[in-house]
Amino acid sequence: MNLVRRVIGIGGRDRGNNEEVVSQTNQDDALCLMHLRKLFMELLHSPEPLTIKEQEIKLYQMLPLFCKVFSQAKPSTITERFGDACQFAAHVSRLMANEIKRRAANRSKETASKAIMEFLREDSVEQTTSGWNLLNTLNILAAGERPVVECMVAASLPSNMVKCLYLFYELPQQHARGTKTSEELREEISIVQKLYSQVLIKLCNHTATARELVHTDELSLLFTAISCSCPLRNIEWRSCVSEILMTLTRHGLEKEVIEYIHGKLPLVVLLPCFTVYFG
């Protein structure tokens, strides 16, 4: 009987400890969410006009809070718990689009791809403007409900990410740098590649993305990317393009998109694509 009491006592303490941990986690999340709402309201309703740089700094401050609260949450709870999720998604998507444009402007493909990848890597030296946090935030939002995703699409996120995807074909060979080996650097890039692909594939599950790629004429870039040459070291990016195109064919083949493919893309472009898929 004493043994039974001791076992029950230990089990009771364990359950009590677990409940305390869960309660503390919920309290932490509630505080983070409250702070996130406060920061976003300050951004939207600033008493003084904010410069673009000031707006971006405020957004970067929100990203760790958002990831902490919603990284394990169900997609439907994002809008339930954060009423400004759609506006937040639009601001964050424009931020990513702007960061890509800045690093790609007036640079060679190789230099631009290197600059963007440095920004996106988890241990980026740009600590206050973490591209890794930004990419993680977009990944969470892209799994959200349709209104959230449509705000991301309206901010031209898919087309800008597709342009950047094409640039990644030109990523330079990785060499040992500082305390990191070339293998470690390649592994970091592989992690970014997987997360980057996830974001685009989630977006392509919605017809709005296909329409946006048609309107911006970037859908043709995906077909070019699947059929053009790619250095062996960057071949995983071609796999990403292939998966994106297959996702678009499953979810985005509306009449407008089909007409674009038939009218815009010559057979000489389409044939290599079908060879990649079915050859």
Phi, psi and omega in degrees: 000319178298321179297317179299317179298319181294317179298314179298321180297317179295315179300319180297319179295319179299315179296320179297318179296317179297318179296323178296317180297313179299317179298317180295320178297315179298320178294318179299315180297320180297319178293318179298317180295320177298317179292321177300313179300318181298313181296321182290323176296322177296326177290315184287328187234047179293134180295334177244142178302135180261141173288165178301319180298317179295319177299318182293321178300316179297320179296317180298329178292334182277336189300313178299324178296314180298315181296321181296319184283321192247001183299328180250009185275156173290143182308323183293338183280347182298308180287332179293317185269336183232092187299338180263023184301321182294314178296319178299316180298320179295316180296316182293322179294318177296325178298313179297316179301316180294321180295322178294313182299318181301318185278343180264339187295130173056035178230158174292162180301319182294314180294318180295315181296322179295316181296318180292318180295320177301322180293322186275339182298147188300323184260030180308141179290345181278069189300323183281345179232068187287112175293331179294315176298321180295316180294319177297320179298316179296324179295320178292314182294323183294341176272000184284187182286166188306316180302324179295312181296321181295329174292323177294319179293318180298336178275010178064029179294313182302313183296321179289324178289328177292317176303316181294323178302318179295324178296326184294346172298336185257014178304131182290161176300138181272130177240155179307139183213127181062235181267001185256139176279165178297326178295320178295321179293320177297322178295320178297319179294322179298321179296316178297317182302317181294317180290318178301317179296318180303316181300310182295320181294320177298317178297323183286354173285356182242137183297334180301328180293315178301318179297319180295321179292330176288313183297326180269357179067020180271349177297323179297331179294325177296319178293323176295318182294326182285339185251349182271169181289153179213131178304144183304325183295339182247019188296337179297332179292328175295322177298323177297315179299317180300315181293323178296315179297319179294323177294319178296322180292332179280327190238349189238009185277066172281170182304316181299320181290318179296317178297321178298314182297316181290321186273328188268320189262122179289159181301329181296334176275320185289324183302314177299329179294316179292331176294319178298316183287314193240357188281000000 
